[in-house]
Amino acid sequence: MPCISGRLALCLASLVVVAQPAFAALDRVWATEGGDKIARGERRALTATPKSRIFDGTTISLDGARGEVVNVALVLESDAGVTGLSVGFDRLDGAGGAIVSDKTDAAGVFDWTRRPIELFLVRYLQVKGLSLLTWGNYDERHVPKRFRRPWSDRGLAIPGTDWNDRPDHDAFYPDIAVPIERHPTFDIAPASSQLVWIDVFIPFATPPGLYTGQVRVTGGGPDRNVPISLRVRRFSVPRAPTAGTMMHVGYGDVNQRYLGEKFPDAGPNAVRAIRILDRHFQLAHRHRISLVDNNAGPAPWIQDSPRPEWRRRLDGRLFTRERGYDGPGYGAPNDVFAIGMYGSWDWKDGGKAAMWERTDAWESWFQQASPGTERFLFLIDESSDFPLIETWAGWVAQNPGPGKALLTLATADWTASLVQAPSLDLPVSTLKVADRRAWENASRALGPARRWVYNGARPATGSLALEDEGVALRMWGWAQFKKQVRRWFVWESTYYENFQGGTGPTDVFVTARTFGGQGGYDDVLGETGWNYTNGDGVLFYPGIDRVFPNSSLELEGPVASLRLKYWRRGLFDHDYLTLAAKVNPSATDAIVRSMIPVVLWEVDIDQPLDPTYRHMDISWNTDPDAWESARAALADLIEDGVTKGIIAADP
């Protein structure tokens, strides 16, 4: 009998209770788009069935373009607890044909060639303390709504309130999307809800029209069939995403969990290491995201070029049916490559001559073999040594050979970099608040091609924190469109060993805190410590865990977080925004301004003499229905453009 709580004591207690058949029942079934995080202890349908844009109380109604993934969160509620539940959904039928997923088992979940419909049993993590890196704690309005203490003027908390006054303190939040084939039957503890997440990829060849089916819920009483419909729009999203992304994946971190060793040089583990990492690239691709790493792999690699396994990622071969892939971006490449990720390039002591020689070699390879890849030399990470940055970037800029065309990158403040390291091509910044005038000037100086940002923090943008709202990452795509940000960089996806916080390996299936230290308990913050943050750096969960074997799922590839799915929603929205803007730019702009009035450096600061704070609430709507309505309005604009011949149905 599988434990879904992630905490053995709670699981054993729940099994004792639900073992009484007279009280075991599934009480309520309903659905939501998924953008509102429903904690495990919530039973929202206890008094009335929640309704939304996609669920009228009886039927789920989805809407999407060809080439897109649409999603729904099925919510199962039980009062007394229930065992032996199962959920099935594998077919949508319409006048133009059908969207059908073949049956598979846990071993087959990384072959997507005949599986446009996927189901996931969602696991939960307990939020024991407030994240510290992702918002300012001086204003309760910076904090997600369900974690705000009561506040008054300027967001100041009411005196005497503490951690227990935050509505969702100690709640179990959904994030781990385990393929349901791993848990074909499952239980729900008493007084709890359980999410089953559904992804539906709409194949590019699907004729427009209405498709219908049934989501089947069995066990815990009479079987339940929930009607579901999908309206396929008369246009396709582009195969290559319109929003540039970049997320790091750690080769050694992945191998340690799956193989028990960080750097296998040869033999079966070396082969497995490549296959497992490829599956990370494929799963990221299905979420509209491009990955980067250290160009690491089995055996030493001394050539100034990507490893052989990287080449099928760069030319798109990894994302074809021959490699077990189908879905968004079919055949499109992973369009970015990092040289010397996080400053790991190995010719720092060779001076200008070595810089010219090595950058010539790297750039020559790309010009000949993969000219469409956006590539860069990662000079240094989060350093204020601007003279050194300028020296290195200047050497590349002065190169008389082909290496001159290679971009240089450092994670550094835009405004400082433009003044102190003008030769640097790509200063990549993150921000919570910023001097609007200075950043607008920097934005104009950089131009759209050089505007790269990384991570996210409120009130400037949504954040990666586990306890942030579900729309927090969806709004990234909108902010990226509004401010013409070329690429959005997430620093890490497999931060399984918290070396910066000094706490060692993290059991990511049990512990929400992934970054920073754990230094005790604070009456206001809950469990806390240096830079204590929930979920940061973990966007993939390991399918196999040799470090914490009791948590291992025994899946030969990664498990997505719901946060990846929220981000994907915003990236598809970016596609919609790009297409709609070609049809009616003023109407598109009005929709954008209504959804995200003030984002990124538009947030500004309160005092120019202290450019570190701003008292304000976030500007964007946190109601998923509002985002779905805005998306539908964009889709209508796009279809109008198809009708009028302004844009093609298949861009």
LUMZA-992091 format. One record per residue (C-alpha): residue in one letter; residue number from 1; x, y, z; chain. Coordinates in steps of 0.2 Angstrom, whole numbers. Each point is the difference from the previous one (the first is absolute). Layout:
BEGIN
REC:A:NUM:X:Y:Z:A
...
REM end
This chain:
BEGIN
REC:M:1:0:0:0:A
REC:P:2:9:16:-6:A
REC:C:3:4:14:12:A
REC:I:4:-4:17:-8:A
REC:S:5:3:11:15:A
REC:G:6:19:0:-1:A
REC:R:7:1:-2:19:A
REC:L:8:0:-18:7:A
REC:A:9:-9:4:16:A
REC:L:10:-14:9:-8:A
REC:C:11:-2:-14:-13:A
REC:L:12:-1:-14:13:A
REC:A:13:-12:10:10:A
REC:S:14:-11:3:-15:A
REC:L:15:0:-19:-5:A
REC:V:16:-6:-4:18:A
REC:V:17:-15:11:-3:A
REC:V:18:-5:-4:-17:A
REC:A:19:1:-19:3:A
REC:Q:20:-18:2:6:A
REC:P:21:-11:-4:-15:A
REC:A:22:-16:7:7:A
REC:F:23:8:17:0:A
REC:A:24:11:0:-16:A
REC:A:25:-8:10:-14:A
REC:L:26:5:13:-13:A
REC:D:27:-12:14:4:A
REC:R:28:3:13:-14:A
REC:V:29:8:2:-17:A
REC:W:30:2:16:-9:A
REC:A:31:13:9:-11:A
REC:T:32:10:16:-2:A
REC:E:33:12:7:-13:A
REC:G:34:14:-3:13:A
REC:G:35:7:17:2:A
REC:D:36:-6:1:18:A
REC:K:37:10:-11:12:A
REC:I:38:-12:-11:10:A
REC:A:39:8:-5:16:A
REC:R:40:-2:-18:5:A
REC:G:41:-11:4:15:A
REC:E:42:-12:11:-10:A
REC:R:43:-18:-7:-4:A
REC:R:44:-7:15:-10:A
REC:A:45:-15:-10:-6:A
REC:L:46:-6:-4:18:A
REC:T:47:-14:13:-1:A
REC:A:48:-2:3:-19:A
REC:T:49:9:-6:-16:A
REC:P:50:13:13:-5:A
REC:K:51:-4:6:-18:A
REC:S:52:12:9:-12:A
REC:R:53:3:4:-18:A
REC:I:54:5:-18:-4:A
REC:F:55:-12:-9:12:A
REC:D:56:-19:4:1:A
REC:G:57:-3:-12:14:A
REC:T:58:-3:-15:-11:A
REC:T:59:11:1:-16:A
REC:I:60:18:4:-3:A
REC:S:61:2:12:-15:A
REC:L:62:18:2:-7:A
REC:D:63:5:11:-15:A
REC:G:64:17:0:-9:A
REC:A:65:10:2:-16:A
REC:R:66:9:-14:-10:A
REC:G:67:17:-3:7:A
REC:E:68:-5:6:17:A
REC:V:69:-2:-9:17:A
REC:V:70:-15:4:10:A
REC:N:71:-3:-6:18:A
REC:V:72:-13:-3:13:A
REC:A:73:2:-5:18:A
REC:L:74:-13:-12:6:A
REC:V:75:-4:2:19:A
REC:L:76:-5:-15:10:A
REC:E:77:-7:3:17:A
REC:S:78:-3:-13:15:A
REC:D:79:-6:4:17:A
REC:A:80:3:-17:9:A
REC:G:81:14:-6:-12:A
REC:V:82:0:-12:-14:A
REC:T:83:11:-14:-8:A
REC:G:84:2:-8:-17:A
REC:L:85:-5:15:-11:A
REC:S:86:5:1:-18:A
REC:V:87:-2:13:-14:A
REC:G:88:-1:-4:-19:A
REC:F:89:-1:12:-15:A
REC:D:90:8:-5:-16:A
REC:R:91:-11:6:-14:A
REC:L:92:-9:15:-8:A
REC:D:93:-11:-3:-16:A
REC:G:94:-6:13:-12:A
REC:A:95:-6:2:-18:A
REC:G:96:18:2:-6:A
REC:G:97:6:-16:8:A
REC:A:98:7:-3:18:A
REC:I:99:14:4:12:A
REC:V:100:4:-17:8:A
REC:S:101:14:-6:12:A
REC:D:102:5:-18:0:A
REC:K:103:2:-9:16:A
REC:T:104:17:-1:8:A
REC:D:105:8:-5:16:A
REC:A:106:13:9:11:A
REC:A:107:14:-5:-11:A
REC:G:108:-8:8:-15:A
REC:V:109:-4:17:6:A
REC:F:110:15:8:-9:A
REC:D:111:-6:-6:-17:A
REC:W:112:-12:14:-5:A
REC:T:113:-3:-6:-18:A
REC:R:114:-17:-7:3:A
REC:R:115:-5:10:16:A
REC:P:116:-7:17:-3:A
REC:I:117:-10:-2:16:A
REC:E:118:9:-2:17:A
REC:L:119:-6:-1:17:A
REC:F:120:10:3:16:A
REC:L:121:-3:-3:18:A
REC:V:122:6:15:9:A
REC:R:123:10:-1:16:A
REC:Y:124:1:14:14:A
REC:L:125:14:8:10:A
REC:Q:126:-3:9:17:A
REC:V:127:4:18:0:A
REC:K:128:7:2:18:A
REC:G:129:8:17:-2:A
REC:L:130:-1:16:-12:A
REC:S:131:12:1:-14:A
REC:L:132:13:14:2:A
REC:L:133:8:3:-17:A
REC:T:134:-15:3:-10:A
REC:W:135:-9:15:8:A
REC:G:136:3:14:13:A
REC:N:137:-7:-4:17:A
REC:Y:138:-2:18:4:A
REC:D:139:-17:1:-9:A
REC:E:140:-13:-14:2:A
REC:R:141:-7:4:-17:A
REC:H:142:17:-7:-8:A
REC:V:143:-5:-17:7:A
REC:P:144:-12:-11:-8:A
REC:K:145:-18:3:5:A
REC:R:146:-2:-16:10:A
REC:F:147:16:3:10:A
REC:R:148:-3:18:5:A
REC:R:149:-3:5:17:A
REC:P:150:-14:13:3:A
REC:W:151:7:17:-5:A
REC:S:152:-4:18:0:A
REC:D:153:7:16:-7:A
REC:R:154:15:-3:-12:A
REC:G:155:-1:-19:2:A
REC:L:156:6:0:18:A
REC:A:157:-6:-15:10:A
REC:I:158:-12:2:14:A
REC:P:159:10:0:16:A
REC:G:160:-1:-17:9:A
REC:T:161:-3:-10:-15:A
REC:D:162:12:-15:-4:A
REC:W:163:3:-15:-10:A
REC:N:164:-16:-8:5:A
REC:D:165:-10:15:-6:A
REC:R:166:5:-4:-18:A
REC:P:167:-14:-9:-7:A
REC:D:168:10:-14:-8:A
REC:H:169:13:-2:13:A
REC:D:170:6:-18:0:A
REC:A:171:-11:-5:-14:A
REC:F:172:5:-14:-12:A
REC:Y:173:2:8:-18:A
REC:P:174:-2:-10:-16:A
REC:D:175:16:0:-12:A
REC:I:176:6:-18:-4:A
REC:A:177:-9:-6:-16:A
REC:V:178:3:-19:1:A
REC:P:179:-6:-10:-16:A
REC:I:180:-15:-9:5:A
REC:E:181:7:-16:-7:A
REC:R:182:11:0:15:A
REC:H:183:-15:0:11:A
REC:P:184:-15:-8:-9:A
REC:T:185:-10:-1:16:A
REC:F:186:2:12:15:A
REC:D:187:-7:6:16:A
REC:I:188:-6:16:8:A
REC:A:189:2:4:18:A
REC:P:190:-15:5:11:A
REC:A:191:-5:19:-2:A
REC:S:192:11:2:-16:A
REC:S:193:-1:3:-18:A
REC:Q:194:11:-7:-14:A
REC:L:195:5:7:-16:A
REC:V:196:1:-10:-16:A
REC:W:197:8:11:-13:A
REC:I:198:-4:-2:-19:A
REC:D:199:10:6:-15:A
REC:V:200:-7:-1:-17:A
REC:F:201:11:3:-15:A
REC:I:202:-9:5:-15:A
REC:P:203:9:-8:-15:A
REC:F:204:4:12:-14:A
REC:A:205:-10:-10:-13:A
REC:T:206:-16:1:11:A
REC:P:207:-15:7:-10:A
REC:P:208:-8:15:9:A
REC:G:209:-16:-4:9:A
REC:L:210:-8:-7:15:A
REC:Y:211:7:-16:8:A
REC:T:212:-9:-8:15:A
REC:G:213:4:-14:12:A
REC:Q:214:-2:-6:18:A
REC:V:215:12:0:15:A
REC:R:216:-4:-16:10:A
REC:V:217:2:-1:19:A
REC:T:218:-2:-17:8:A
REC:G:219:1:-6:18:A
REC:G:220:-7:8:15:A
REC:G:221:-18:-3:-4:A
REC:P:222:-9:1:-17:A
REC:D:223:11:3:-15:A
REC:R:224:-1:18:-6:A
REC:N:225:2:6:-18:A
REC:V:226:4:19:-2:A
REC:P:227:-4:6:-18:A
REC:I:228:15:9:-8:A
REC:S:229:0:10:-16:A
REC:L:230:14:8:-10:A
REC:R:231:-2:14:-13:A
REC:V:232:14:-1:-12:A
REC:R:233:3:18:-7:A
REC:R:234:3:4:-18:A
REC:F:235:18:4:2:A
REC:S:236:17:-8:6:A
REC:V:237:13:7:12:A
REC:P:238:17:1:-8:A
REC:R:239:11:-16:1:A
REC:A:240:14:10:8:A
REC:P:241:-6:11:15:A
REC:T:242:0:19:-3:A
REC:A:243:6:2:18:A
REC:G:244:19:-4:3:A
REC:T:245:4:-10:16:A
REC:M:246:15:-7:8:A
REC:M:247:0:-12:15:A
REC:H:248:15:-9:7:A
REC:V:249:1:-18:4:A
REC:G:250:14:-8:10:A
REC:Y:251:8:-15:-8:A
REC:G:252:8:-6:17:A
REC:D:253:-15:4:10:A
REC:V:254:-11:-11:-11:A
REC:N:255:12:-14:-1:A
REC:Q:256:3:-1:19:A
REC:R:257:-19:-3:2:A
REC:Y:258:-3:-12:-14:A
REC:L:259:17:-9:0:A
REC:G:260:8:3:16:A
REC:E:261:15:8:-7:A
REC:K:262:2:17:-8:A
REC:F:263:12:-3:-14:A
REC:P:264:-1:-17:-8:A
REC:D:265:14:-1:-13:A
REC:A:266:-4:-16:-9:A
REC:G:267:-11:-16:0:A
REC:P:268:-19:-2:3:A
REC:N:269:-1:15:11:A
REC:A:270:7:12:-12:A
REC:V:271:-13:-6:-13:A
REC:R:272:-14:2:13:A
REC:A:273:7:18:4:A
REC:I:274:-2:6:-17:A
REC:R:275:-18:-8:-2:A
REC:I:276:-6:7:16:A
REC:L:277:7:18:-4:A
REC:D:278:-8:-1:-17:A
REC:R:279:-17:-3:8:A
REC:H:280:3:16:10:A
REC:F:281:2:9:-16:A
REC:Q:282:-15:-8:-7:A
REC:L:283:-11:3:15:A
REC:A:284:6:18:0:A
REC:H:285:-4:1:-19:A
REC:R:286:-18:-6:4:A
REC:H:287:-1:15:12:A
REC:R:288:6:13:-13:A
REC:I:289:17:2:9:A
REC:S:290:18:-2:-6:A
REC:L:291:13:-7:11:A
REC:V:292:19:4:2:A
REC:D:293:13:-9:10:A
REC:N:294:19:-1:2:A
REC:N:295:2:-11:-16:A
REC:A:296:4:-14:12:A
REC:G:297:-1:-18:-4:A
REC:P:298:9:-17:1:A
REC:A:299:19:1:-2:A
REC:P:300:10:16:-2:A
REC:W:301:-4:11:-14:A
REC:I:302:14:12:-5:A
REC:Q:303:-7:6:-17:A
REC:D:304:-7:18:-3:A
REC:S:305:-17:-6:-5:A
REC:P:306:-15:-8:7:A
REC:R:307:0:-18:5:A
REC:P:308:-8:-12:-13:A
REC:E:309:-15:-3:10:A
REC:W:310:-3:19:0:A
REC:R:311:0:1:-19:A
REC:R:312:-17:-9:-1:A
REC:R:313:-7:12:12:A
REC:L:314:6:15:-10:A
REC:D:315:-6:-6:-17:A
REC:G:316:-17:-6:7:A
REC:R:317:3:-19:-3:A
REC:L:318:-3:-4:18:A
REC:F:319:-17:7:-1:A
REC:T:320:-7:-12:-13:A
REC:R:321:-10:-16:0:A
REC:E:322:16:-10:-4:A
REC:R:323:6:6:18:A
REC:G:324:-17:-4:8:A
REC:Y:325:-5:18:-1:A
REC:D:326:-16:8:-5:A
REC:G:327:-8:16:6:A
REC:P:328:3:19:0:A
REC:G:329:15:6:-10:A
REC:Y:330:1:-17:-10:A
REC:G:331:16:0:-9:A
REC:A:332:5:18:6:A
REC:P:333:17:2:8:A
REC:N:334:5:4:17:A
REC:D:335:5:17:-5:A
REC:V:336:13:6:12:A
REC:F:337:18:-7:6:A
REC:A:338:11:6:14:A
REC:I:339:19:-1:-1:A
REC:G:340:8:0:17:A
REC:M:341:-17:0:10:A
REC:Y:342:2:10:16:A
REC:G:343:17:5:-5:A
REC:S:344:7:-18:-1:A
REC:W:345:10:4:-16:A
REC:D:346:18:-6:2:A
REC:W:347:12:12:-9:A
REC:K:348:-1:15:12:A
REC:D:349:19:-1:3:A
REC:G:350:4:1:-18:A
REC:G:351:-3:19:-3:A
REC:K:352:-6:8:-16:A
REC:A:353:9:-13:-11:A
REC:A:354:-10:-15:8:A
REC:M:355:-16:10:-1:A
REC:W:356:2:3:-18:A
REC:E:357:5:-18:-4:A
REC:R:358:-14:-8:9:A
REC:T:359:-14:11:-4:A
REC:D:360:5:-1:-18:A
REC:A:361:-1:-19:1:A
REC:W:362:-17:0:8:A
REC:E:363:-8:13:-11:A
REC:S:364:7:-8:-16:A
REC:W:365:-8:-16:5:A
REC:F:366:-17:8:3:A
REC:Q:367:1:10:-16:A
REC:Q:368:3:-16:-10:A
REC:A:369:-11:-12:9:A
REC:S:370:-13:9:10:A
REC:P:371:-2:18:-6:A
REC:G:372:-17:2:7:A
REC:T:373:5:-4:18:A
REC:E:374:1:15:12:A
REC:R:375:17:-3:8:A
REC:F:376:10:10:13:A
REC:L:377:15:-1:11:A
REC:F:378:-5:1:18:A
REC:L:379:13:11:8:A
REC:I:380:-4:0:18:A
REC:D:381:-15:-2:12:A
REC:E:382:-7:14:11:A
REC:S:383:17:9:2:A
REC:S:384:2:19:3:A
REC:D:385:18:-1:-7:A
REC:F:386:-4:10:-15:A
REC:P:387:18:4:-5:A
REC:L:388:3:-19:-2:A
REC:I:389:-17:-2:-10:A
REC:E:390:5:15:-11:A
REC:T:391:17:-8:-3:A
REC:W:392:-6:-17:-6:A
REC:A:393:-15:8:-10:A
REC:G:394:12:12:-8:A
REC:W:395:12:-14:-5:A
REC:V:396:-15:-8:-9:A
REC:A:397:-6:16:-8:A
REC:Q:398:18:4:-7:A
REC:N:399:2:-17:-7:A
REC:P:400:5:2:-19:A
REC:G:401:-6:-18:-3:A
REC:P:402:-17:-8:0:A
REC:G:403:-1:-1:19:A
REC:K:404:-4:19:0:A
REC:A:405:-18:-6:-5:A
REC:L:406:-2:-10:16:A
REC:L:407:-11:8:13:A
REC:T:408:7:3:18:A
REC:L:409:-12:-2:15:A
REC:A:410:1:3:18:A
REC:T:411:-13:1:13:A
REC:A:412:1:18:6:A
REC:D:413:-10:15:2:A
REC:W:414:-5:9:-17:A
REC:T:415:3:18:6:A
REC:A:416:17:-4:7:A
REC:S:417:6:-11:-14:A
REC:L:418:-4:13:-13:A
REC:V:419:11:13:8:A
REC:Q:420:14:-11:8:A
REC:A:421:1:-15:-13:A
REC:P:422:-6:8:-17:A
REC:S:423:8:-14:-10:A
REC:L:424:-12:-13:9:A
REC:D:425:-13:-6:-13:A
REC:L:426:-12:-8:12:A
REC:P:427:-2:7:18:A
REC:V:428:-14:-12:7:A
REC:S:429:-9:8:15:A
REC:T:430:-13:-4:13:A
REC:L:431:-9:12:10:A
REC:K:432:-14:3:13:A
REC:V:433:-1:18:-1:A
REC:A:434:11:12:-11:A
REC:D:435:2:19:-4:A
REC:R:436:-12:1:-15:A
REC:R:437:9:14:-9:A
REC:A:438:17:-8:1:A
REC:W:439:-7:-17:-5:A
REC:E:440:-10:7:-15:A
REC:N:441:16:9:-6:A
REC:A:442:9:-17:2:A
REC:S:443:-13:-9:-9:A
REC:R:444:0:12:-15:A
REC:A:445:19:-1:-1:A
REC:L:446:0:-19:0:A
REC:G:447:-14:-2:-13:A
REC:P:448:-12:-15:-1:A
REC:A:449:14:-12:-5:A
REC:R:450:10:3:16:A
REC:R:451:-14:1:12:A
REC:W:452:3:-16:11:A
REC:V:453:-7:-2:17:A
REC:Y:454:1:-14:13:A
REC:N:455:-10:-8:13:A
REC:G:456:-14:11:7:A
REC:A:457:-5:9:16:A
REC:R:458:-16:9:6:A
REC:P:459:-5:14:-2:A
REC:A:460:9:1:-17:A
REC:T:461:-6:-17:-6:A
REC:G:462:-6:-17:7:A
REC:S:463:12:-11:8:A
REC:L:464:6:-18:0:A
REC:A:465:-5:-2:18:A
REC:L:466:-11:-15:4:A
REC:E:467:-12:10:9:A
REC:D:468:-2:13:-13:A
REC:E:469:-17:1:-9:A
REC:G:470:-3:-12:-15:A
REC:V:471:0:15:-12:A
REC:A:472:17:6:6:A
REC:L:473:9:-9:-14:A
REC:R:474:-13:2:-13:A
REC:M:475:2:19:1:A
REC:W:476:18:-2:-5:A
REC:G:477:-5:-2:-18:A
REC:W:478:-10:15:0:A
REC:A:479:13:11:9:A
REC:Q:480:13:-7:-13:A
REC:F:481:-12:5:-14:A
REC:K:482:-4:17:7:A
REC:K:483:18:6:3:A
REC:Q:484:7:-9:-15:A
REC:V:485:12:-11:10:A
REC:R:486:10:-12:-11:A
REC:R:487:3:-14:11:A
REC:W:488:-5:-5:18:A
REC:F:489:13:-10:10:A
REC:V:490:-4:-11:15:A
REC:W:491:16:-4:9:A
REC:E:492:-3:-18:4:A
REC:S:493:-12:-14:-1:A
REC:T:494:9:-14:9:A
REC:Y:495:7:8:15:A
REC:Y:496:-1:-16:10:A
REC:E:497:15:3:12:A
REC:N:498:-2:16:10:A
REC:F:499:19:4:1:A
REC:Q:500:-3:19:1:A
REC:G:501:-11:-2:15:A
REC:G:502:12:-13:8:A
REC:T:503:-14:-13:2:A
REC:G:504:6:-13:-12:A
REC:P:505:-12:-11:-11:A
REC:T:506:-18:4:1:A
REC:D:507:-14:-13:-1:A
REC:V:508:-10:10:-12:A
REC:F:509:-15:-11:2:A
REC:V:510:-1:4:18:A
REC:T:511:7:17:3:A
REC:A:512:-7:16:-7:A
REC:R:513:16:10:4:A
REC:T:514:13:-2:-13:A
REC:F:515:11:15:1:A
REC:G:516:8:9:15:A
REC:G:517:3:-5:18:A
REC:Q:518:-12:-6:13:A
REC:G:519:4:9:16:A
REC:G:520:-15:-2:11:A
REC:Y:521:-18:7:2:A
REC:D:522:-5:18:-1:A
REC:D:523:-17:5:6:A
REC:V:524:-4:10:-16:A
REC:L:525:9:-10:-13:A
REC:G:526:-2:-17:7:A
REC:E:527:14:-12:-3:A
REC:T:528:14:10:-7:A
REC:G:529:19:3:-2:A
REC:W:530:12:9:-12:A
REC:N:531:-8:3:-17:A
REC:Y:532:-13:-14:5:A
REC:T:533:-10:-3:-16:A
REC:N:534:-13:-13:-5:A
REC:G:535:2:-9:-17:A
REC:D:536:13:12:-7:A
REC:G:537:12:-9:-12:A
REC:V:538:-11:-16:-1:A
REC:L:539:-12:0:-16:A
REC:F:540:4:-19:-4:A
REC:Y:541:-2:-13:13:A
REC:P:542:11:-16:-2:A
REC:G:543:-9:-15:-6:A
REC:I:544:13:-11:8:A
REC:D:545:8:5:17:A
REC:R:546:15:-10:6:A
REC:V:547:4:13:13:A
REC:F:548:-18:-2:8:A
REC:P:549:-5:-17:-6:A
REC:N:550:-16:0:10:A
REC:S:551:-6:15:-10:A
REC:S:552:5:-8:-17:A
REC:L:553:-14:-2:-13:A
REC:E:554:11:-12:-11:A
REC:L:555:-3:10:-16:A
REC:E:556:14:2:-12:A
REC:G:557:-2:18:-3:A
REC:P:558:-6:17:8:A
REC:V:559:-17:4:8:A
REC:A:560:-6:18:-4:A
REC:S:561:-5:12:14:A
REC:L:562:-17:9:-2:A
REC:R:563:10:16:-1:A
REC:L:564:7:-6:-17:A
REC:K:565:-18:-2:-5:A
REC:Y:566:-4:18:6:A
REC:W:567:15:7:-9:A
REC:R:568:-5:-10:-16:A
REC:R:569:-17:8:1:A
REC:G:570:7:17:-1:A
REC:L:571:12:-5:-14:A
REC:F:572:-15:-5:-11:A
REC:D:573:-8:16:5:A
REC:H:574:15:9:-7:A
REC:D:575:-3:-9:-17:A
REC:Y:576:-18:6:1:A
REC:L:577:6:18:4:A
REC:T:578:12:-1:-15:A
REC:L:579:-13:-6:-12:A
REC:A:580:-13:12:6:A
REC:A:581:11:15:-1:A
REC:K:582:2:-3:-19:A
REC:V:583:-19:1:-2:A
REC:N:584:-4:14:12:A
REC:P:585:14:8:10:A
REC:S:586:-10:12:9:A
REC:A:587:-13:-12:6:A
REC:T:588:14:-12:5:A
REC:D:589:9:14:10:A
REC:A:590:-16:4:9:A
REC:I:591:-2:-18:6:A
REC:V:592:18:0:6:A
REC:R:593:-2:16:9:A
REC:S:594:-16:-6:8:A
REC:M:595:9:-16:7:A
REC:I:596:17:6:5:A
REC:P:597:-1:19:2:A
REC:V:598:17:2:9:A
REC:V:599:14:-14:-1:A
REC:L:600:19:-1:0:A
REC:W:601:8:17:1:A
REC:E:602:-16:9:-2:A
REC:V:603:-3:-4:19:A
REC:D:604:13:14:4:A
REC:I:605:6:5:17:A
REC:D:606:-7:11:15:A
REC:Q:607:16:10:3:A
REC:P:608:14:3:-13:A
REC:L:609:12:2:15:A
REC:D:610:-4:-18:5:A
REC:P:611:-4:-10:-16:A
REC:T:612:-4:-16:9:A
REC:Y:613:-18:1:5:A
REC:R:614:-18:4:-6:A
REC:H:615:-16:-1:10:A
REC:M:616:-13:-7:-12:A
REC:D:617:-11:-15:-4:A
REC:I:618:4:-10:-16:A
REC:S:619:-9:6:-15:A
REC:W:620:-5:-16:-9:A
REC:N:621:-17:-9:3:A
REC:T:622:2:-17:9:A
REC:D:623:-17:-7:-5:A
REC:P:624:4:-14:-13:A
REC:D:625:-17:4:-8:A
REC:A:626:6:18:-5:A
REC:W:627:15:-8:-8:A
REC:E:628:-11:-12:-10:A
REC:S:629:-12:14:-5:A
REC:A:630:15:10:-7:A
REC:R:631:7:-15:-9:A
REC:A:632:-17:-3:-8:A
REC:A:633:0:18:-6:A
REC:L:634:17:-2:-8:A
REC:A:635:-6:-16:-8:A
REC:D:636:-15:9:-7:A
REC:L:637:11:14:-7:A
REC:I:638:12:-14:-8:A
REC:E:639:-15:-9:-8:A
REC:D:640:-6:17:-7:A
REC:G:641:17:2:-8:A
REC:V:642:-1:-17:-8:A
REC:T:643:-17:4:-7:A
REC:K:644:6:16:-7:A
REC:G:645:16:-7:-7:A
REC:I:646:11:11:11:A
REC:I:647:9:-16:7:A
REC:A:648:1:-18:-5:A
REC:A:649:-9:-13:9:A
REC:D:650:17:-9:2:A
REC:P:651:13:12:3:A
REM end
